Amino acid sequence: MTAPGPPGGGPEPDDEPYTGPPPTGPYGAPPYVPAALHGVHSLPATGAWAGPVAWPLGPVPLPAGPHTHPQAGPSPGVRWAPPPGTPPHDVPVPFLHAMRARDWRWWRPLLGLLLVVVVYTVAATVVVLVALVTGAFPDLQLLDLVDPGVLLITNVSLIVAIPIVWLAWVAAHGMRRGWSSSVLARLRWRLFLPFTLLSLPTLGAGILLSVLIGFVFEGGDVTGPSSSYVWLVLVVVFTTPLQSAAEEYVFRGYLSQAIAGWVRSPRAGAVVAGVLTAALFSAAHAPPDVWTFLDRFAFGLAASAVVWLTGGLEAAIVLHAVNNVLVFLLAGGLGEGITTDSVPAGTGVLVVGLDLLAMGAYVALVARSRGRLRPETETGALDLRPVPAEGVPTGPVHVGYGVDRRREAQHGPWGMG
């Protein structure tokens, strides 16, 4: 007498245990044992795997391994880009090291400098040619900077350097243009008024005393303002601050950042960049004698000092703008009998020493104001470098998992501490 079959017909259930090799289900699932689960029937009598059988309990998660380790990097050849808005630095860096982002390469500053030189040469030439061809300033004399037309052309030909520096940051470094301004990747407008108030009693007093010394030693005559003095005032007020900012973007901005970026130590890079850019800045102004060269060299050092102290160009722009505005206004107001564009003959030691005191006082006041103004001196950062776990092999990775080490130190590796 035979046992009744299952209701509704169909194959008989296994009466003997399966003794063949244990086939497996999907990757990572436990071995498939025929007739071990309700509703799962045995393989054909041949014992061979006849095809995939649906796993009745649903998908089984993969076991942990090097391929899914939470601290391992992506597979070789895979590049993970951080989400938009992620800081480009793994650790906070000072302003002069802003170029040393995650994708830093030594040749990027060279490419940027080449771009700045070529594009600026073309742009400045176009500005001057347009002024000459259109006849806007028929009496153009490139050495007479007290003439409003000449000063306007000169200032505009320098102002075009600002967008060119921004272009270099985007094209050569793939970074936002604001990294040329400060560690916040933008100009900190709140700092301009306080720094201006600090500059007037220091730089202003130094410039007035220097002019007075030149007047006494040279015996010049005050011929009074010219008939175009009102136009000169307008040009100075509306364009000279931008011209001063352009020179700072070039010398204390991109050039200093490029030089400091090639030096691993931030402090050593700041010193090297400060000395080299001060020398280049002074030479670019074609000083007529050694005392004028030293005076402008000291000016460049002072500008580099306040950049280091404040983490951006704001204090240096104020230093440059206040100096140039006062010099041009005095030069136009006093007339040609007073020398304002160079150190008066026979007063080199006195004038340079006085300027050093004035600029040193400004730097000291800026340093002292940091406790009140609290300027940011380092960039924001998010560490995206891979953190190798013990026993997990590591290899070359482009970008690893995002790990904020400061948060990990406070809350544990999973944010649950």
C-alpha positions as a printed Julia matrix, in Angstrom:
417×3 Matrix{Float64}:
  0.0     0.0     0.0
  1.47    3.36   -1.04
  1.34    6.61    0.8
 -1.06    9.13   -0.7
  0.53   11.86   -2.76
  0.26   15.51   -1.94
 -3.12   17.15   -2.48
 -3.6    18.3    -6.03
 -0.99   15.94   -7.46
  2.62   16.81   -8.23
  5.95   15.2    -7.44
  6.49   13.22   -4.26
  8.54   14.81   -1.46
 12.03   13.48   -0.83
 12.14   10.37    1.34
 15.94   10.23    1.52
 18.43   12.98    2.57
 20.35   14.73   -0.19
 23.97   13.53   -0.35
 25.32   15.51   -3.32
 27.49   18.69   -3.25
 25.68   21.6    -1.62
 24.77   24.12   -4.32
 24.51   27.72   -3.24
 21.96   30.41   -3.77
 22.76   34.02   -4.78
 26.18   35.37   -3.82
 26.59   35.46   -0.08
 23.53   33.27    0.7
 23.88   30.1     2.82
 24.19   26.76    0.96
 20.94   25.55   -0.57
 19.75   22.33    1.09
 17.0    20.56   -0.86
 13.77   19.89    1.04
 15.12   21.78    4.04
 12.55   24.55    3.7
  8.84   24.27    3.27
  7.77   24.47   -0.36
 11.24   23.89   -1.83
 11.64   20.62   -3.69
 14.71   18.61   -4.48
 16.79   18.74   -7.58
 16.3    16.28  -10.37
 17.43   12.72   -9.75
 20.68   13.31  -11.63
 21.96   15.49   -8.76
 23.05   18.27  -11.15
 22.12   21.93  -10.65
 19.21   22.44  -12.97
 19.04   26.22  -12.77
 18.41   29.07  -10.35
 15.81   28.59   -7.65
 14.22   31.63   -6.05
 15.37   32.2    -2.48
 12.12   32.18   -0.5
 13.28   34.57    2.27
 14.17   37.46   -0.09
 17.59   39.09   -0.73
 20.4    38.27    1.65
 22.84   41.11    2.52
 26.44   40.66    1.47
 28.87   39.82    4.25
 31.4    42.43    5.26
 34.61   42.36    3.27
 37.29   44.62    1.77
 34.91   45.58   -1.01
 32.4    47.09    1.43
 34.59   48.16    4.33
 33.34   51.57    5.52
 36.85   53.0     5.7
 38.23   51.55    2.5
 38.51   53.63   -0.65
 36.78   53.01   -3.96
 38.03   50.46   -6.43
 41.09   51.47   -8.46
 40.11   53.64  -11.4
 36.95   54.95   -9.71
 36.91   58.64   -8.85
 34.39   59.96   -6.4
 33.72   63.69   -6.54
 32.66   65.4    -3.31
 29.25   67.07   -3.38
 28.97   70.75   -4.37
 29.92   73.13   -1.6
 32.46   70.79   -0.01
 35.58   72.7     1.12
 38.5    72.0    -1.24
 40.96   71.42    1.61
 41.34   68.35    3.84
 42.86   70.42    6.66
 42.62   74.16    7.41
 45.32   76.17    5.63
 46.35   79.87    5.69
 45.48   82.22    2.84
 48.84   81.87    1.08
 48.36   78.08    0.91
 44.83   78.24   -0.5
 46.11   76.83   -3.81
 47.19   73.61   -2.09
 43.8    71.94   -2.44
 43.16   68.2    -2.79
 44.1    68.23   -6.47
 47.19   70.43   -5.97
 49.89   70.03   -8.62
 53.11   72.05   -8.79
 52.46   73.1   -12.38
 49.07   74.72  -11.75
 50.53   78.05  -10.48
 52.86   78.15  -13.5
 49.9    77.71  -15.83
 47.99   80.39  -13.96
 50.89   82.88  -14.05
 51.32   82.31  -17.78
 47.61   82.89  -18.29
 47.7    86.11  -16.23
 50.69   87.52  -18.12
 49.36   86.73  -21.61
 45.75   87.78  -21.08
 46.67   90.89  -19.11
 49.14   92.05  -21.78
 46.43   91.77  -24.42
 43.75   93.43  -22.26
 45.92   96.38  -21.17
 47.08   96.96  -24.75
 43.47   97.02  -25.95
 42.54   99.61  -23.3
 45.35  101.97  -24.33
 44.74  101.48  -28.08
 41.02  102.19  -27.71
 41.8   105.42  -25.85
 44.27  106.49  -28.55
 42.21  105.46  -31.6
 38.99  107.03  -30.39
 40.79  110.27  -29.58
 39.2   110.42  -26.16
 42.44  111.8   -24.73
 44.36  113.52  -27.55
 46.98  115.02  -25.25
 47.95  111.68  -23.73
 51.34  111.8   -21.97
 51.98  108.52  -20.21
 54.25  110.07  -17.57
 51.81  112.76  -16.38
 49.69  110.8   -13.9
 48.23  113.99  -12.42
 46.35  114.53  -15.68
 42.84  113.08  -15.15
 42.7   111.42  -18.59
 46.09  109.78  -18.26
 45.32  108.6   -14.74
 41.98  107.18  -15.86
 43.55  105.18  -18.7
 46.32  103.97  -16.41
 43.88  102.9   -13.71
 41.56  101.09  -16.12
 44.51   99.27  -17.71
 45.39   97.99  -14.23
 41.85   97.26  -13.04
 41.37   94.69  -15.81
 43.86   92.5   -13.9
 41.2    91.63  -11.3
 38.95   89.49  -13.55
 42.08   88.01  -15.15
 43.28   86.76  -11.74
 39.81   85.3   -11.17
 40.04   83.58  -14.55
 43.37   82.02  -13.56
 41.84   80.53  -10.41
 38.98   78.97  -12.34
 40.95   77.81  -15.39
 44.26   76.71  -13.85
 43.07   75.48  -10.44
 39.43   74.58  -10.96
 38.55   76.58   -7.83
 36.23   79.46   -7.05
 37.49   82.95   -7.86
 36.92   84.01   -4.25
 39.98   82.09   -3.05
 42.0    84.98   -4.47
 40.4    87.28   -1.85
 40.46   85.59    1.55
 40.24   82.3     3.44
 36.44   82.55    3.22
 36.61   82.53   -0.61
 35.17   86.06   -0.73
 35.95   89.61    0.32
 35.03   90.33    3.94
 33.42   93.73    3.5
 32.98   94.22    7.25
 36.75   94.72    7.6
 37.2    97.62    5.18
 35.86  100.44    7.36
 37.79   99.45   10.53
 41.05   99.08    8.6
 40.48  102.42    6.87
 40.06  104.12   10.23
 43.33  102.53   11.36
 45.17  103.69    8.25
 44.31  107.39    8.33
 46.18  108.37   11.52
 49.2   106.26   10.56
 49.66  106.32    6.79
 47.98  109.71    6.44
 50.29  111.31    8.98
 53.34  109.7     7.37
 52.44  110.93    3.87
 51.77  114.48    5.05
 55.08  114.63    6.92
 56.94  113.22    3.88
 55.45  115.91    1.64
 56.35  118.56    4.2
 59.94  117.31    4.35
 60.18  117.46    0.55
 58.77  120.97    0.55
 61.33  122.15    3.11
 64.4   120.45    1.61
 63.63  121.08   -2.05
 62.26  124.58   -1.59
 59.41  123.93   -4.01
 56.54  126.29   -4.62
 52.89  125.43   -4.21
 51.41  126.3    -7.6
 47.92  125.33   -6.53
 45.43  122.93   -8.08
 45.03  122.94  -11.84
 41.83  123.72  -13.67
 41.11  120.01  -14.08
 41.49  119.24  -10.38
 37.79  118.45   -9.94
 38.04  115.79  -12.68
 41.18  114.47  -11.04
 39.37  114.11   -7.7
 36.55  112.17   -9.37
 38.97  109.84  -11.16
 40.97  109.26   -7.97
 37.96  108.6    -5.75
 36.16  106.24   -8.14
 39.02  104.35   -9.83
 42.15  104.52   -7.65
 40.78  102.15   -4.96
 40.04   99.58   -7.7
 43.5   100.12   -9.22
 45.04   99.54   -5.78
 42.96   96.41   -5.32
 44.1    95.11   -8.72
 47.78   95.44   -7.76
 47.09   93.62   -4.49
 45.26   90.82   -6.29
 48.32   90.36   -8.5
 51.21   90.79   -6.04
 49.9    89.9    -2.56
 47.23   87.67   -4.05
 48.03   85.34   -6.91
 51.8    85.82   -7.11
 52.3    85.44   -3.34
 49.98   82.42   -3.25
 51.85   80.79   -6.14
 55.28   81.29   -4.52
 54.14   80.22   -1.05
 52.36   77.2    -2.53
 55.67   75.76   -3.72
 57.04   75.89   -0.15
 55.67   73.2     2.15
 56.04   75.2     5.38
 53.4    77.97    5.6
 55.63   80.34    7.58
 58.67   79.84    5.36
 56.47   80.23    2.28
 55.05   83.49    3.62
 58.54   84.92    4.2
 59.83   83.9     0.76
 56.71   85.19   -0.96
 56.79   88.46    0.98
 60.4    89.27    0.08
 60.15   88.27   -3.59
 56.84   90.02   -4.26
 58.02   93.18   -2.46
 61.09   93.31   -4.73
 59.01   92.7    -7.86
 56.4    95.23   -6.75
 59.03   97.93   -6.23
 60.78   97.16   -9.53
 57.46   97.27  -11.42
 57.02  100.91  -10.38
 60.33  101.88  -12.02
 61.92  103.67   -9.03
 64.36  106.42  -10.09
 66.83  105.79   -7.25
 67.7   103.26   -4.56
 65.87  105.14   -1.8
 62.61  105.09   -3.72
 63.14  101.38   -4.4
 63.66  100.7    -0.68
 60.61  102.79    0.22
 58.34  100.79   -2.08
 60.01   97.55   -1.05
 59.09   98.32    2.57
 55.55   99.1     1.41
 55.33   95.64   -0.16
 56.58   93.98    3.03
 53.97   95.82    5.09
 51.21   94.71    2.72
 52.37   91.09    2.94
 52.46   91.33    6.74
 48.83   92.41    7.07
 47.77   89.69    4.6
 49.4    87.09    6.84
 47.84   88.62    9.97
 44.29   88.81    8.62
 43.96   85.88    6.21
 42.98   87.96    3.19
 43.62   91.0     1.02
 41.33   93.49    2.75
 43.93   95.19    4.98
 46.46   95.31    2.14
 43.9    96.84   -0.25
 43.14   99.52    2.36
 46.86  100.2     2.84
 47.38  100.6    -0.91
 44.22  102.57   -1.62
 44.64  105.09    1.2
 48.27  105.67    0.21
 47.49  106.21   -3.49
 44.39  108.35   -2.95
 46.22  110.7    -0.59
 49.3   110.91   -2.84
 47.32  111.76   -5.99
 45.08  114.26   -4.25
 48.09  116.01   -2.71
 50.01  115.95   -5.98
 47.12  117.49   -7.89
 46.33  120.0    -5.19
 49.85  121.26   -4.52
 50.99  121.43   -8.13
 54.16  120.39   -9.91
 56.47  122.17   -7.46
 56.12  119.39   -4.87
 57.54  115.91   -5.42
 55.16  113.1    -4.44
 56.13  110.21   -6.73
 59.66  109.68   -5.43
 61.87  110.33   -2.42
 63.12  113.96   -2.52
 66.86  114.32   -3.11
 68.92  114.46    0.07
 66.11  113.13    2.28
 66.4   109.4     1.6
 67.18  108.19    5.12
 64.71  110.56    6.73
 61.78  109.87    4.39
 62.28  106.1     4.27
 62.61  105.99    8.06
 59.42  108.03    8.46
 57.53  105.77    6.04
 58.76  102.71    7.92
 57.36  104.14   11.16
 54.01  104.95    9.54
 53.62  101.55    7.89
 54.89   99.76   11.0
 52.29  101.58   13.08
 49.55  100.48   10.68
 50.71   96.85   10.81
 50.83   97.0    14.61
 47.3    98.4    14.82
 46.01   95.72   12.45
 47.66   93.02   14.57
 46.18   94.5    17.74
 42.7    94.75   16.21
 42.49   91.01   15.56
 41.15   90.37   19.04
 38.26   92.74   18.36
 37.6    92.14   14.66
 38.39   88.4    14.73
 39.38   88.01   11.06
 39.45   84.4     9.9
 43.02   83.26    9.22
 42.5    79.67    8.01
 40.22   78.04    5.47
 37.38   75.73    6.3
 38.13   72.05    5.66
 36.58   68.61    5.45
 38.98   65.67    5.52
 38.13   63.33    2.63
 41.33   61.32    2.73
 40.86   57.54    3.11
 41.52   56.22    6.6
 42.98   52.68    6.39
 41.61   50.25    8.95
 43.81   47.67   10.63
 44.06   44.57    8.51
 42.44   46.16    5.48
 44.83   46.43    2.51
 45.08   49.89    0.98
 46.1    50.98   -2.47
 46.17   54.13   -4.56
 42.82   55.9    -4.27
 41.73   59.17   -5.88
 39.21   60.28   -3.27
 38.16   58.21   -0.29
 35.12   58.26    1.9
 34.27   61.49    3.64
 35.62   61.3     7.17
 35.51   64.35    9.41
 38.26   63.52   11.89
 37.19   66.23   14.3
 33.66   64.82   14.45
 35.04   61.29   14.71
 37.17   62.29   17.68
 34.07   63.62   19.45
 31.41   61.08   18.49
 33.26   57.96   17.35
 33.7    56.64   13.82
 29.95   56.23   13.29
 28.79   59.42   15.01
 27.36   57.39   17.92
 29.93   58.08   20.63
